[in-house]
Amino acid sequence: MAWRSYGNKYGNHKVTFEGMTFDSKKELYRWLDLKTLEKAGKIYELQRQVKFVLVPAQYEPDTVGPRGGKIRGKLIEKELAYYADFVYFDEETQQTVVEDAKGIRTPEYVIKRKLLLWLKGYRIREV
């Protein structure tokens, strides 16, 4: 297995494998496990880094320009999004699974986890 790693502030090391970058070795190994499950037909539609918008971007009201065209209002707040490490359909449970290869539960992550459950109905499976 050819991979390269480099560290970050939480002590884990980003890993590049077959042209894909993972936030940690744990995430890479879980990806390899999930790929095996997908080949065996136990899971389907495996995806990485799936974006869930929890709060959309907030803008000032639009205005009408001098020629009558619509001018989008100025951005006030950027969107708040959660990026799931993996999303797939589990054949056994017949449900979509949102998974995170979690090392450290930061306060920001905990808030996003709660918002994802409340707004979208997905509980994050932490591995």
C-alpha positions, 0 to 999 in steps of 0.5 A, a space after each residue: 500500500 503506497 501512501 504519504 502522510 502529514 500532520 495537523 493540529 489534532 495530531 492525526 496525519 492526512 494520508 494520500 492513497 491512490 490519488 485520494 486524500 484522507 484526514 487520517 489513517 483511521 479514515 483511510 482504513 475505514 474507506 478500505 473496509 467499506 469498499 470491501 463491503 461494497 464489493 461484497 454487496 452488503 452496502 451500496 452507493 458508497 460516497 466520500 465527503 458528502 456535504 450537508 448544508 445545515 444553515 444556508 448562506 444569509 444575504 442582504 435583500 436583493 436590489 434592482 440595478 439602474 437597468 432594471 436587473 436584479 442585484 444580489 444582496 451582500 453576503 452577511 453569513 456564509 453557509 454552515 455545512 457538515 461534510 460526512 466522511 462516508 455515506 452509503 446505503 446499508 442492505 441489511 438495515 435498508 437505511 442510508 448511513 452517515 458515518 464519520 471516522 472520528 478521533 476528537 469530538 470538537 464543540 463545532 462537530 457536536 453542534 453540527 451532529 445535533 443539527 444534522 439529526 434535527 434538520 435532516 434526520 440522520 444520526 452520525 455513526 462514529 467509528 
